């Protein structure tokens, strides 16, 4: 794995590779030619836990708006809507995930990427993303504790 920063989620490590950029919505983005390859951060994967279903609500090569619903993901924790991380064009999906979404769990930073995206939005540097995690961790812990106490 490339060099990475570490954010501690209690006793679990969330690795934040330094060879890519980040969206506040817990997605990484890495240049792939003129496009960005986008996937879930290890922080997001840890919160989702075991992903077992992924469905896209838009077609490849679609223009999207920031926070537009683009798909749905099911995991052992919940069913969640996936939203566009920024204005842009969602060019193509990782077809391998349609047959085996567990790649998101097993290899989120490489084979488990979600889609390729074109955007002119600014992205966070790895250290800036760590600050986002720090700022929201206390709230996230409260949400997790309330889920376990239901």
TITI-890004 format. One record per residue: x, y, z of N, C-alpha, C in turn; chain. Coordinates in steps of 0.1 Angstrom, whole numbers. Layout:
atom n_east = X; n_north = Y; n_up = Z; ca_east = X; ca_north = Y; ca_up = Z; c_east = X; c_north = Y; c_up = Z; ch = A
...
END
This chain:
atom n_east = 9; n_north = -12; n_up = 0; ca_east = 0; ca_north = 0; ca_up = 0; c_east = 9; c_north = 12; c_up = 0; ch = A
atom n_east = 5; n_north = 23; n_up = -7; ca_east = 13; ca_north = 35; ca_up = -7; c_east = 14; c_north = 42; c_up = 7; ch = A
atom n_east = 22; n_north = 52; n_up = 8; ca_east = 23; ca_north = 59; ca_up = 21; c_east = 9; c_north = 63; c_up = 25; ch = A
atom n_east = 6; n_north = 63; n_up = 38; ca_east = -7; ca_north = 67; ca_up = 43; c_east = -6; c_north = 73; c_up = 56; ch = A
atom n_east = -16; n_north = 81; n_up = 59; ca_east = -18; ca_north = 87; ca_up = 72; c_east = -28; c_north = 77; c_up = 79; ch = A
atom n_east = -29; n_north = 78; n_up = 92; ca_east = -38; ca_north = 69; ca_up = 100; c_east = -47; c_north = 77; c_up = 108; ch = A
atom n_east = -60; n_north = 74; n_up = 108; ca_east = -70; ca_north = 80; ca_up = 117; c_east = -75; c_north = 69; c_up = 125; ch = A
atom n_east = -74; n_north = 70; n_up = 139; ca_east = -79; ca_north = 60; ca_up = 148; c_east = -94; c_north = 61; c_up = 150; ch = A
atom n_east = -101; n_north = 51; n_up = 147; ca_east = -115; ca_north = 50; ca_up = 150; c_east = -117; c_north = 40; c_up = 162; ch = A
atom n_east = -115; n_north = 46; n_up = 174; ca_east = -114; ca_north = 38; ca_up = 185; c_east = -101; c_north = 29; c_up = 184; ch = A
atom n_east = -103; n_north = 16; n_up = 184; ca_east = -91; ca_north = 7; ca_up = 183; c_east = -88; c_north = 3; c_up = 169; ch = A
atom n_east = -96; n_north = 8; n_up = 159; ca_east = -95; ca_north = 5; ca_up = 145; c_east = -88; c_north = 16; c_up = 138; ch = A
atom n_east = -79; n_north = 12; n_up = 129; ca_east = -72; ca_north = 22; ca_up = 120; c_east = -79; c_north = 24; c_up = 107; ch = A
atom n_east = -81; n_north = 36; n_up = 103; ca_east = -85; ca_north = 40; ca_up = 90; c_east = -73; c_north = 46; c_up = 83; ch = A
atom n_east = -69; n_north = 39; n_up = 73; ca_east = -57; ca_north = 43; ca_up = 65; c_east = -61; c_north = 53; c_up = 54; ch = A
atom n_east = -54; n_north = 64; n_up = 53; ca_east = -57; ca_north = 75; ca_up = 44; c_east = -45; c_north = 76; c_up = 35; ch = A
atom n_east = -45; n_north = 69; n_up = 23; ca_east = -34; ca_north = 69; ca_up = 14; c_east = -31; c_north = 84; c_up = 10; ch = A
atom n_east = -18; n_north = 87; n_up = 9; ca_east = -14; ca_north = 101; ca_up = 6; c_east = -12; c_north = 103; c_up = -9; ch = A
atom n_east = -15; n_north = 92; n_up = -17; ca_east = -13; ca_north = 94; ca_up = -32; c_east = -26; c_north = 98; c_up = -39; ch = A
atom n_east = -36; n_north = 103; n_up = -31; ca_east = -49; ca_north = 107; ca_up = -37; c_east = -55; c_north = 118; c_up = -29; ch = A
atom n_east = -66; n_north = 123; n_up = -34; ca_east = -73; ca_north = 134; ca_up = -28; c_east = -86; c_north = 129; c_up = -22; ch = A
atom n_east = -94; n_north = 138; n_up = -15; ca_east = -106; ca_north = 133; ca_up = -8; c_east = -117; c_north = 143; c_up = -9; ch = A
atom n_east = -129; n_north = 138; n_up = -9; ca_east = -141; ca_north = 146; ca_up = -8; c_east = -146; c_north = 145; c_up = 7; ch = A
atom n_east = -152; n_north = 155; n_up = 12; ca_east = -157; ca_north = 155; ca_up = 26; c_east = -167; c_north = 143; c_up = 28; ch = A
atom n_east = -173; n_north = 138; n_up = 18; ca_east = -183; ca_north = 128; ca_up = 19; c_east = -177; c_north = 114; c_up = 20; ch = A
atom n_east = -164; n_north = 113; n_up = 24; ca_east = -157; ca_north = 100; ca_up = 27; c_east = -154; c_north = 92; c_up = 15; ch = A
atom n_east = -151; n_north = 99; n_up = 4; ca_east = -147; ca_north = 93; ca_up = -9; c_east = -133; c_north = 97; c_up = -12; ch = A
atom n_east = -125; n_north = 88; n_up = -17; ca_east = -112; ca_north = 92; ca_up = -22; c_east = -113; c_north = 94; c_up = -37; ch = A
atom n_east = -103; n_north = 102; n_up = -43; ca_east = -103; ca_north = 104; ca_up = -57; c_east = -88; c_north = 104; c_up = -62; ch = A
atom n_east = -86; n_north = 96; n_up = -72; ca_east = -72; ca_north = 95; ca_up = -77; c_east = -72; c_north = 97; c_up = -92; ch = A
atom n_east = -62; n_north = 105; n_up = -97; ca_east = -62; ca_north = 107; ca_up = -111; c_east = -60; c_north = 94; c_up = -119; ch = A
atom n_east = -68; n_north = 93; n_up = -130; ca_east = -67; ca_north = 82; ca_up = -139; c_east = -68; c_north = 88; c_up = -153; ch = A
atom n_east = -57; n_north = 93; n_up = -158; ca_east = -58; ca_north = 101; ca_up = -170; c_east = -65; c_north = 114; c_up = -168; ch = A
atom n_east = -75; n_north = 118; n_up = -176; ca_east = -82; ca_north = 130; ca_up = -174; c_east = -93; c_north = 129; c_up = -164; ch = A
atom n_east = -95; n_north = 117; n_up = -159; ca_east = -106; ca_north = 114; ca_up = -150; c_east = -101; c_north = 112; c_up = -136; ch = A
atom n_east = -110; n_north = 112; n_up = -126; ca_east = -108; ca_north = 108; ca_up = -113; c_east = -114; c_north = 94; c_up = -110; ch = A
atom n_east = -107; n_north = 85; n_up = -105; ca_east = -112; ca_north = 72; ca_up = -101; c_east = -116; c_north = 75; c_up = -86; ch = A
atom n_east = -129; n_north = 71; n_up = -83; ca_east = -135; ca_north = 74; ca_up = -70; c_east = -139; c_north = 62; c_up = -62; ch = A
atom n_east = -136; n_north = 61; n_up = -49; ca_east = -140; ca_north = 50; ca_up = -41; c_east = -142; c_north = 54; c_up = -27; ch = A
atom n_east = -147; n_north = 45; n_up = -19; ca_east = -149; ca_north = 48; ca_up = -4; c_east = -136; c_north = 48; c_up = 3; ch = A
atom n_east = -135; n_north = 57; n_up = 13; ca_east = -123; ca_north = 57; ca_up = 21; c_east = -124; c_north = 45; c_up = 31; ch = A
atom n_east = -113; n_north = 41; n_up = 37; ca_east = -114; ca_north = 30; ca_up = 47; c_east = -122; c_north = 34; c_up = 59; ch = A
atom n_east = -123; n_north = 47; n_up = 62; ca_east = -132; ca_north = 52; ca_up = 72; c_east = -147; c_north = 48; c_up = 69; ch = A
atom n_east = -151; n_north = 51; n_up = 57; ca_east = -165; ca_north = 48; ca_up = 52; c_east = -167; c_north = 33; c_up = 52; ch = A
atom n_east = -158; n_north = 25; n_up = 47; ca_east = -159; ca_north = 11; ca_up = 47; c_east = -161; c_north = 5; c_up = 61; ch = A
atom n_east = -153; n_north = 10; n_up = 70; ca_east = -154; ca_north = 6; ca_up = 84; c_east = -168; c_north = 9; c_up = 90; ch = A
atom n_east = -174; n_north = 20; n_up = 87; ca_east = -187; ca_north = 24; ca_up = 91; c_east = -198; c_north = 15; c_up = 85; ch = A
atom n_east = -196; n_north = 13; n_up = 72; ca_east = -206; ca_north = 5; ca_up = 64; c_east = -206; c_north = -10; c_up = 69; ch = A
atom n_east = -194; n_north = -14; n_up = 71; ca_east = -191; ca_north = -29; ca_up = 74; c_east = -193; c_north = -37; c_up = 61; ch = A
atom n_east = -199; n_north = -48; n_up = 62; ca_east = -199; ca_north = -57; ca_up = 50; c_east = -209; c_north = -53; c_up = 39; ch = A
atom n_east = -203; n_north = -48; n_up = 28; ca_east = -211; ca_north = -44; ca_up = 17; c_east = -215; c_north = -56; c_up = 9; ch = A
atom n_east = -228; n_north = -58; n_up = 6; ca_east = -232; ca_north = -69; ca_up = -2; c_east = -241; c_north = -66; c_up = -14; ch = A
atom n_east = -245; n_north = -54; n_up = -16; ca_east = -253; ca_north = -50; ca_up = -27; c_east = -250; c_north = -36; c_up = -31; ch = A
atom n_east = -249; n_north = -34; n_up = -44; ca_east = -247; ca_north = -20; ca_up = -50; c_east = -256; c_north = -19; c_up = -62; ch = A
atom n_east = -263; n_north = -8; n_up = -63; ca_east = -271; ca_north = -5; ca_up = -75; c_east = -270; c_north = 10; c_up = -79; ch = A
atom n_east = -268; n_north = 12; n_up = -92; ca_east = -267; ca_north = 26; ca_up = -97; c_east = -281; c_north = 30; c_up = -102; ch = A
atom n_east = -284; n_north = 43; n_up = -99; ca_east = -297; ca_north = 49; ca_up = -104; c_east = -296; c_north = 58; c_up = -116; ch = A
atom n_east = -283; n_north = 59; n_up = -121; ca_east = -281; ca_north = 67; ca_up = -133; c_east = -273; c_north = 59; c_up = -143; ch = A
atom n_east = -273; n_north = 64; n_up = -155; ca_east = -265; ca_north = 57; ca_up = -165; c_east = -251; c_north = 62; c_up = -166; ch = A
atom n_east = -241; n_north = 54; n_up = -171; ca_east = -228; ca_north = 59; ca_up = -173; c_east = -228; c_north = 71; c_up = -182; ch = A
atom n_east = -218; n_north = 80; n_up = -181; ca_east = -217; ca_north = 92; ca_up = -189; c_east = -229; c_north = 102; c_up = -187; ch = A
atom n_east = -232; n_north = 103; n_up = -174; ca_east = -243; ca_north = 113; ca_up = -170; c_east = -237; c_north = 124; c_up = -162; ch = A
atom n_east = -242; n_north = 136; n_up = -165; ca_east = -239; ca_north = 148; ca_up = -157; c_east = -247; c_north = 147; c_up = -144; ch = A
atom n_east = -240; n_north = 151; n_up = -133; ca_east = -246; ca_north = 150; ca_up = -120; c_east = -244; c_north = 163; c_up = -113; ch = A
atom n_east = -252; n_north = 166; n_up = -103; ca_east = -251; ca_north = 178; ca_up = -94; c_east = -247; c_north = 173; c_up = -81; ch = A
atom n_east = -239; n_north = 181; n_up = -73; ca_east = -235; ca_north = 178; ca_up = -60; c_east = -247; c_north = 174; c_up = -52; ch = A
atom n_east = -246; n_north = 163; n_up = -45; ca_east = -256; ca_north = 157; ca_up = -36; c_east = -268; c_north = 151; c_up = -43; ch = A
atom n_east = -267; n_north = 149; n_up = -56; ca_east = -277; ca_north = 142; ca_up = -64; c_east = -276; c_north = 127; c_up = -61; ch = A
atom n_east = -288; n_north = 121; n_up = -58; ca_east = -288; ca_north = 106; ca_up = -56; c_east = -283; c_north = 99; c_up = -69; ch = A
atom n_east = -273; n_north = 90; n_up = -68; ca_east = -268; ca_north = 83; ca_up = -79; c_east = -269; c_north = 68; c_up = -78; ch = A
atom n_east = -272; n_north = 63; n_up = -66; ca_east = -272; ca_north = 49; ca_up = -64; c_east = -276; c_north = 45; c_up = -50; ch = A
atom n_east = -275; n_north = 32; n_up = -47; ca_east = -278; ca_north = 27; ca_up = -34; c_east = -269; c_north = 16; c_up = -30; ch = A
atom n_east = -266; n_north = 15; n_up = -18; ca_east = -256; ca_north = 5; ca_up = -13; c_east = -263; c_north = -2; c_up = -1; ch = A
atom n_east = -261; n_north = -15; n_up = 0; ca_east = -266; ca_north = -22; ca_up = 12; c_east = -254; c_north = -29; c_up = 18; ch = A
atom n_east = -254; n_north = -28; n_up = 32; ca_east = -244; ca_north = -35; ca_up = 39; c_east = -250; c_north = -41; c_up = 52; ch = A
atom n_east = -242; n_north = -48; n_up = 60; ca_east = -247; ca_north = -54; ca_up = 72; c_east = -253; c_north = -43; c_up = 81; ch = A
atom n_east = -249; n_north = -31; n_up = 80; ca_east = -254; ca_north = -20; ca_up = 89; c_east = -267; c_north = -14; c_up = 84; ch = A
atom n_east = -268; n_north = -11; n_up = 71; ca_east = -279; ca_north = -3; ca_up = 66; c_east = -280; c_north = -3; c_up = 51; ch = A
atom n_east = -291; n_north = 2; n_up = 46; ca_east = -292; ca_north = 5; ca_up = 32; c_east = -290; c_north = 20; c_up = 31; ch = A
atom n_east = -281; n_north = 25; n_up = 22; ca_east = -278; ca_north = 39; ca_up = 21; c_east = -279; c_north = 44; c_up = 7; ch = A
atom n_east = -283; n_north = 56; n_up = 5; ca_east = -283; ca_north = 63; ca_up = -8; c_east = -269; c_north = 68; c_up = -10; ch = A
atom n_east = -264; n_north = 67; n_up = -22; ca_east = -251; ca_north = 72; ca_up = -26; c_east = -254; c_north = 85; c_up = -34; ch = A
atom n_east = -246; n_north = 95; n_up = -31; ca_east = -248; ca_north = 109; ca_up = -36; c_east = -236; c_north = 113; c_up = -44; ch = A
atom n_east = -237; n_north = 121; n_up = -54; ca_east = -226; ca_north = 127; ca_up = -62; c_east = -218; c_north = 135; c_up = -52; ch = A
atom n_east = -205; n_north = 134; n_up = -52; ca_east = -196; ca_north = 142; ca_up = -43; c_east = -194; c_north = 156; c_up = -47; ch = A
atom n_east = -198; n_north = 159; n_up = -60; ca_east = -196; ca_north = 173; ca_up = -65; c_east = -203; c_north = 173; c_up = -78; ch = A
atom n_east = -204; n_north = 185; n_up = -84; ca_east = -209; ca_north = 187; ca_up = -97; c_east = -199; c_north = 181; c_up = -107; ch = A
atom n_east = -204; n_north = 174; n_up = -117; ca_east = -195; ca_north = 168; ca_up = -127; c_east = -202; c_north = 158; c_up = -136; ch = A
atom n_east = -194; n_north = 149; n_up = -141; ca_east = -199; ca_north = 139; ca_up = -151; c_east = -194; c_north = 125; c_up = -146; ch = A
atom n_east = -203; n_north = 117; n_up = -143; ca_east = -200; ca_north = 103; ca_up = -139; c_east = -198; c_north = 95; c_up = -152; ch = A
atom n_east = -186; n_north = 92; n_up = -155; ca_east = -182; ca_north = 86; ca_up = -168; c_east = -185; c_north = 71; c_up = -169; ch = A
atom n_east = -180; n_north = 64; n_up = -160; ca_east = -182; ca_north = 49; ca_up = -161; c_east = -181; c_north = 43; c_up = -147; ch = A
atom n_east = -188; n_north = 32; n_up = -145; ca_east = -188; ca_north = 25; ca_up = -132; c_east = -178; c_north = 13; c_up = -133; ch = A
atom n_east = -174; n_north = 9; n_up = -121; ca_east = -165; ca_north = -3; ca_up = -120; c_east = -174; c_north = -15; c_up = -121; ch = A
atom n_east = -175; n_north = -21; n_up = -133; ca_east = -184; ca_north = -32; ca_up = -136; c_east = -181; c_north = -44; c_up = -127; ch = A
atom n_east = -169; n_north = -46; n_up = -122; ca_east = -166; ca_north = -57; ca_up = -114; c_east = -174; c_north = -57; c_up = -101; ch = A
atom n_east = -178; n_north = -45; n_up = -96; ca_east = -186; ca_north = -44; ca_up = -84; c_east = -200; c_north = -49; c_up = -85; ch = A
atom n_east = -205; n_north = -48; n_up = -98; ca_east = -219; ca_north = -52; ca_up = -100; c_east = -220; c_north = -67; c_up = -97; ch = A
atom n_east = -210; n_north = -75; n_up = -100; ca_east = -210; ca_north = -89; ca_up = -98; c_east = -205; c_north = -93; c_up = -84; ch = A
atom n_east = -196; n_north = -84; n_up = -79; ca_east = -190; ca_north = -88; ca_up = -66; c_east = -187; c_north = -75; c_up = -58; ch = A
atom n_east = -197; n_north = -69; n_up = -51; ca_east = -195; ca_north = -57; ca_up = -44; c_east = -186; c_north = -59; c_up = -31; ch = A
atom n_east = -183; n_north = -71; n_up = -28; ca_east = -174; ca_north = -74; ca_up = -16; c_east = -160; c_north = -68; c_up = -19; ch = A
atom n_east = -157; n_north = -65; n_up = -31; ca_east = -144; ca_north = -59; ca_up = -34; c_east = -142; c_north = -46; c_up = -27; ch = A
atom n_east = -154; n_north = -39; n_up = -24; ca_east = -154; ca_north = -27; ca_up = -16; c_east = -148; c_north = -29; c_up = -2; ch = A
atom n_east = -152; n_north = -41; n_up = 4; ca_east = -147; ca_north = -44; ca_up = 17; c_east = -132; c_north = -49; c_up = 16; ch = A
atom n_east = -129; n_north = -57; n_up = 7; ca_east = -116; ca_north = -64; ca_up = 6; c_east = -105; c_north = -55; c_up = 1; ch = A
atom n_east = -108; n_north = -46; n_up = -8; ca_east = -98; ca_north = -38; ca_up = -14; c_east = -103; c_north = -24; c_up = -18; ch = A
atom n_east = -107; n_north = -16; n_up = -8; ca_east = -114; ca_north = -3; ca_up = -11; c_east = -105; c_north = 7; c_up = -19; ch = A
atom n_east = -92; n_north = 6; n_up = -17; ca_east = -84; ca_north = 16; ca_up = -24; c_east = -78; c_north = 13; c_up = -37; ch = A
atom n_east = -81; n_north = 1; n_up = -42; ca_east = -77; ca_north = -4; ca_up = -55; c_east = -88; c_north = -10; c_up = -63; ch = A
atom n_east = -90; n_north = -23; n_up = -62; ca_east = -100; ca_north = -30; ca_up = -70; c_east = -114; c_north = -26; c_up = -67; ch = A
atom n_east = -117; n_north = -21; n_up = -55; ca_east = -130; ca_north = -17; ca_up = -50; c_east = -135; c_north = -3; c_up = -53; ch = A
atom n_east = -128; n_north = 4; n_up = -63; ca_east = -132; ca_north = 17; ca_up = -67; c_east = -146; c_north = 17; c_up = -73; ch = A
atom n_east = -154; n_north = 28; n_up = -72; ca_east = -168; ca_north = 28; ca_up = -75; c_east = -170; c_north = 33; c_up = -90; ch = A
atom n_east = -164; n_north = 44; n_up = -93; ca_east = -167; ca_north = 50; ca_up = -107; c_east = -156; c_north = 60; c_up = -110; ch = A
atom n_east = -156; n_north = 63; n_up = -123; ca_east = -147; ca_north = 74; ca_up = -128; c_east = -155; c_north = 86; c_up = -131; ch = A
atom n_east = -149; n_north = 98; n_up = -127; ca_east = -156; ca_north = 110; ca_up = -125; c_east = -148; c_north = 122; c_up = -131; ch = A
atom n_east = -155; n_north = 131; n_up = -137; ca_east = -148; ca_north = 143; ca_up = -142; c_east = -155; c_north = 155; c_up = -134; ch = A
atom n_east = -147; n_north = 163; n_up = -128; ca_east = -152; ca_north = 175; ca_up = -120; c_east = -141; c_north = 185; c_up = -120; ch = A
atom n_east = -146; n_north = 198; n_up = -118; ca_east = -136; ca_north = 209; ca_up = -116; c_east = -136; c_north = 213; c_up = -102; ch = A
atom n_east = -143; n_north = 206; n_up = -93; ca_east = -144; ca_north = 210; ca_up = -79; c_east = -131; c_north = 207; c_up = -72; ch = A
atom n_east = -128; n_north = 215; n_up = -62; ca_east = -115; ca_north = 213; ca_up = -55; c_east = -117; c_north = 202; c_up = -45; ch = A
atom n_east = -106; n_north = 195; n_up = -43; ca_east = -106; ca_north = 183; ca_up = -34; c_east = -97; c_north = 186; c_up = -22; ch = A
atom n_east = -99; n_north = 178; n_up = -12; ca_east = -91; ca_north = 179; ca_up = 0; c_east = -77; c_north = 171; c_up = -1; ch = A
atom n_east = -67; n_north = 177; n_up = 5; ca_east = -54; ca_north = 169; ca_up = 6; c_east = -56; c_north = 159; c_up = 18; ch = A
atom n_east = -48; n_north = 149; n_up = 18; ca_east = -50; ca_north = 139; ca_up = 29; c_east = -50; c_north = 145; c_up = 43; ch = A
atom n_east = -41; n_north = 154; n_up = 46; ca_east = -41; ca_north = 160; ca_up = 59; c_east = -54; c_north = 168; c_up = 62; ch = A
atom n_east = -59; n_north = 174; n_up = 52; ca_east = -72; ca_north = 182; ca_up = 53; c_east = -84; c_north = 172; c_up = 56; ch = A
atom n_east = -83; n_north = 161; n_up = 49; ca_east = -94; ca_north = 151; ca_up = 52; c_east = -93; c_north = 145; c_up = 66; ch = A
atom n_east = -81; n_north = 143; n_up = 71; ca_east = -79; ca_north = 139; ca_up = 85; c_east = -86; c_north = 149; c_up = 95; ch = A
atom n_east = -84; n_north = 162; n_up = 92; ca_east = -91; ca_north = 172; ca_up = 100; c_east = -106; c_north = 171; c_up = 100; ch = A
atom n_east = -112; n_north = 168; n_up = 88; ca_east = -126; ca_north = 166; ca_up = 87; c_east = -130; c_north = 154; c_up = 96; ch = A
atom n_east = -122; n_north = 143; n_up = 95; ca_east = -125; ca_north = 131; ca_up = 104; c_east = -124; c_north = 135; c_up = 118; ch = A
atom n_east = -114; n_north = 142; n_up = 122; ca_east = -113; ca_north = 147; ca_up = 136; c_east = -125; c_north = 155; c_up = 141; ch = A
atom n_east = -129; n_north = 164; n_up = 132; ca_east = -140; ca_north = 173; ca_up = 136; c_east = -153; c_north = 165; c_up = 138; ch = A
atom n_east = -155; n_north = 154; n_up = 130; ca_east = -168; ca_north = 147; ca_up = 131; c_east = -168; c_north = 134; c_up = 139; ch = A
atom n_east = -156; n_north = 130; n_up = 144; ca_east = -155; ca_north = 117; ca_up = 151; c_east = -164; c_north = 116; c_up = 163; ch = A
atom n_east = -165; n_north = 127; n_up = 172; ca_east = -173; ca_north = 126; ca_up = 184; c_east = -187; c_north = 124; c_up = 181; ch = A
atom n_east = -193; n_north = 131; n_up = 171; ca_east = -206; ca_north = 129; ca_up = 166; c_east = -208; c_north = 115; c_up = 161; ch = A
atom n_east = -199; n_north = 110; n_up = 153; ca_east = -200; ca_north = 96; ca_up = 147; c_east = -200; c_north = 86; c_up = 158; ch = A
atom n_east = -192; n_north = 88; n_up = 169; ca_east = -192; ca_north = 78; ca_up = 180; c_east = -206; c_north = 78; c_up = 187; ch = A
atom n_east = -212; n_north = 90; n_up = 189; ca_east = -225; ca_north = 90; ca_up = 195; c_east = -235; c_north = 83; c_up = 187; ch = A
atom n_east = -235; n_north = 84; n_up = 174; ca_east = -244; ca_north = 78; ca_up = 165; c_east = -242; c_north = 62; c_up = 166; ch = A
atom n_east = -230; n_north = 58; n_up = 165; ca_east = -227; ca_north = 44; ca_up = 166; c_east = -231; c_north = 38; c_up = 179; ch = A
atom n_east = -229; n_north = 45; n_up = 190; ca_east = -233; ca_north = 40; ca_up = 203; c_east = -248; c_north = 39; c_up = 204; ch = A
atom n_east = -256; n_north = 48; n_up = 198; ca_east = -270; ca_north = 48; ca_up = 199; c_east = -275; c_north = 36; c_up = 190; ch = A
atom n_east = -269; n_north = 33; n_up = 179; ca_east = -273; ca_north = 21; ca_up = 171; c_east = -271; c_north = 8; c_up = 179; ch = A
atom n_east = -260; n_north = 7; n_up = 186; ca_east = -257; ca_north = -5; ca_up = 193; c_east = -266; c_north = -7; c_up = 206; ch = A
atom n_east = -272; n_north = 4; n_up = 211; ca_east = -280; ca_north = 3; ca_up = 222; c_east = -295; c_north = 2; c_up = 219; ch = A
atom n_east = -299; n_north = 1; n_up = 207; ca_east = -313; ca_north = -1; ca_up = 203; c_east = -318; c_north = -14; c_up = 207; ch = A
END
